[in-house]
Amino acid sequence: MTDQATEAETALPGKPTAASRTTLSHIMTANETNLLGTVHGGVIMKLVDDAAGAVAGRHSGGPAVTASMDEMVFLEPVRVGDLVHVKAQVNWTGRSSMEVGVRVLAERWNESRPATQVGSAYLVFAAVEEGGRPRAVPPVLPETERDKRRYQEAQIRRTHRLARRRAIKELRERRAAEGLED
Ligand SMILES: CC(C)(COP(=O)(O)OP(=O)(O)OC[C@H]1O[C@@H](n2cnc3c(N)ncnc32)[C@H](O)[C@@H]1OP(=O)(O)O)[C@@H](O)C(=O)NCCC(=O)NCCS
C-alpha cells in the first residue's frame, strides 16, 4: 500500500530519482571539533540538512523546508582532515512531502584509500509556496532495484511516522479529556 500521489492527482510529471541526486563534499577543519577533538555531530547534521535540502529543492522545483529528521546514525567518528561526502536522494514522495535518504562517507583528504560510511539519516521535506503553505511535488520515479528498495522502505517509515504521531495525539487528547495536566 502507498499514499504516494499519482501524476494525475498532482498534475505534475514524475521525475526519476537520478534527476536530483546530489553529493556535497567538505574537508573538516579544527573549527568544527567538539571537546573530544573529533568533529561535532551538529556539523555533520548541518551538512546532511544542506544536502537533503538541495535534493528536495531540485526534485520539487522550488522551496522546500525540513519537516523532520529521523534515524540519524553516527557509525564512526569524523576527524579533522577528513574529506566528507554527503550523498542524498529522494527516496519517496507523497502529495507535498518527500523523504530524502542521506549517506555520509569519509576519507582522509590526502590518502587514496576508499571512503567509509560514517553515518546516515532520513529527512522529510515539505515543498512550500512563497507563503509557506505546502504545495504538490512531482512523484518520484525510482529506476534501479536499489531505488525501488529504498522507496519501499521509505513507505514503511512513513506509515510508522503517521501511526506514531496519531497515537501520541490520541493519548494527549485522552489525558486532557480526563483532566490530567502536565
Ligand atoms: C512542514 C510544514 C510545512 C507542514 O505544514 P502543515 O500545515 O502541517 O501541512 P500538512 O499537514 O499538510 O503537511 C504537509 C506534508 O508534510 C508532511 N509532514 C508534516 N509534518 C511532518 C512531520 N513532522 N514528519 C513527517 N512528515 C510531516 C505531511 O504528512 C504532509 O505530507 P503529504 O502532503 O505528502 O501527505 C510546517 O509544519 C512548517 O512549515 N514547519 C516548519 C519547517 C521549517 O521551518 N523547517 C526548518 C526548521 S528551522
The ligand as an SDF file (V2000), in Angstrom:
LIG
                    3D

 48 50  0  0  0  0  0  0  0  0999 V2000
    6.3710   21.2190    7.4150 C   0  0  0  0  0  0  0  0  0  0  0  0
    5.1490   22.1380    7.3190 C   0  0  0  0  0  0  0  0  0  0  0  0
    5.1950   22.9370    6.0030 C   0  0  0  0  0  0  0  0  0  0  0  0
    3.8980   21.2350    7.3230 C   0  0  0  0  0  0  0  0  0  0  0  0
    2.7990   22.0910    7.2860 O   0  0  0  0  0  0  0  0  0  0  0  0
    1.3230   21.6000    7.7020 P   0  0  0  0  0  0  0  0  0  0  0  0
    0.4480   22.7850    7.7400 O   0  0  0  0  0  0  0  0  0  0  0  0
    1.4050   20.7120    8.9080 O   0  0  0  0  0  0  0  0  0  0  0  0
    0.8800   20.7940    6.4280 O   0  0  0  0  0  0  0  0  0  0  0  0
    0.4320   19.2840    6.2380 P   0  0  0  0  0  0  0  0  0  0  0  0
   -0.1340   18.6790    7.4830 O   0  0  0  0  0  0  0  0  0  0  0  0
   -0.4110   19.2760    5.0130 O   0  0  0  0  0  0  0  0  0  0  0  0
    1.8110   18.5410    5.9280 O   0  0  0  0  0  0  0  0  0  0  0  0
    2.4150   18.6490    4.6470 C   0  0  0  0  0  0  0  0  0  0  0  0
    3.1580   17.3540    4.3550 C   0  0  0  0  0  0  0  0  0  0  0  0
    4.2600   17.2430    5.2550 O   0  0  0  0  0  0  0  0  0  0  0  0
    4.1550   16.0340    5.9910 C   0  0  0  0  0  0  0  0  0  0  0  0
    4.6030   16.3140    7.3540 N   0  0  0  0  0  0  0  0  0  0  0  0
    4.2520   17.3530    8.1300 C   0  0  0  0  0  0  0  0  0  0  0  0
    4.8550   17.2670    9.3160 N   0  0  0  0  0  0  0  0  0  0  0  0
    5.6110   16.1530    9.2870 C   0  0  0  0  0  0  0  0  0  0  0  0
    6.4720   15.5180   10.2190 C   0  0  0  0  0  0  0  0  0  0  0  0
    6.6990   16.0120   11.4350 N   0  0  0  0  0  0  0  0  0  0  0  0
    7.0980   14.3820    9.8470 N   0  0  0  0  0  0  0  0  0  0  0  0
    6.8800   13.8580    8.6300 C   0  0  0  0  0  0  0  0  0  0  0  0
    6.0960   14.4170    7.6880 N   0  0  0  0  0  0  0  0  0  0  0  0
    5.4590   15.5390    8.0370 C   0  0  0  0  0  0  0  0  0  0  0  0
    2.6760   15.6530    5.9510 C   0  0  0  0  0  0  0  0  0  0  0  0
    2.4950   14.2600    6.1270 O   0  0  0  0  0  0  0  0  0  0  0  0
    2.2970   16.1000    4.5560 C   0  0  0  0  0  0  0  0  0  0  0  0
    2.7520   15.1450    3.6060 O   0  0  0  0  0  0  0  0  0  0  0  0
    1.9060   14.8170    2.2550 P   0  0  0  0  0  0  0  0  0  0  0  0
    1.3830   16.1140    1.7080 O   0  0  0  0  0  0  0  0  0  0  0  0
    2.9280   14.2140    1.3440 O   0  0  0  0  0  0  0  0  0  0  0  0
    0.8270   13.8590    2.6360 O   0  0  0  0  0  0  0  0  0  0  0  0
    5.0660   23.1450    8.5200 C   0  0  0  0  0  0  0  0  0  0  0  0
    4.9010   22.4020    9.7150 O   0  0  0  0  0  0  0  0  0  0  0  0
    6.3020   24.0140    8.6300 C   0  0  0  0  0  0  0  0  0  0  0  0
    6.4350   24.9970    7.9240 O   0  0  0  0  0  0  0  0  0  0  0  0
    7.2260   23.6620    9.5480 N   0  0  0  0  0  0  0  0  0  0  0  0
    8.4450   24.4460    9.7200 C   0  0  0  0  0  0  0  0  0  0  0  0
    9.5000   23.9840    8.7190 C   0  0  0  0  0  0  0  0  0  0  0  0
   10.8080   24.6960    8.9140 C   0  0  0  0  0  0  0  0  0  0  0  0
   10.8340   25.8760    9.1120 O   0  0  0  0  0  0  0  0  0  0  0  0
   11.9010   23.9270    8.8610 N   0  0  0  0  0  0  0  0  0  0  0  0
   13.1970   24.4500    9.1230 C   0  0  0  0  0  0  0  0  0  0  0  0
   13.4790   24.3770   10.5740 C   0  0  0  0  0  0  0  0  0  0  0  0
   14.4690   25.7190   11.1030 S   0  0  0  0  0  0  0  0  0  0  0  0
  1  2  1  0
  2  3  1  0
  2  4  1  0
  2 36  1  0
  4  5  1  0
  5  6  1  0
  6  7  2  0
  6  8  1  0
  6  9  1  0
  9 10  1  0
 10 11  2  0
 10 12  1  0
 10 13  1  0
 13 14  1  0
 14 15  1  0
 15 16  1  0
 15 30  1  0
 16 17  1  0
 17 18  1  0
 17 28  1  0
 18 19  1  0
 18 27  1  0
 19 20  2  0
 20 21  1  0
 21 22  1  0
 21 27  2  0
 22 23  1  0
 22 24  2  0
 24 25  1  0
 25 26  2  0
 26 27  1  0
 28 29  1  0
 28 30  1  0
 30 31  1  0
 31 32  1  0
 32 33  2  0
 32 34  1  0
 32 35  1  0
 36 37  1  0
 36 38  1  0
 38 39  2  0
 38 40  1  0
 40 41  1  0
 41 42  1  0
 42 43  1  0
 43 44  2  0
 43 45  1  0
 45 46  1  0
 46 47  1  0
 47 48  1  0
M  END
$$$$
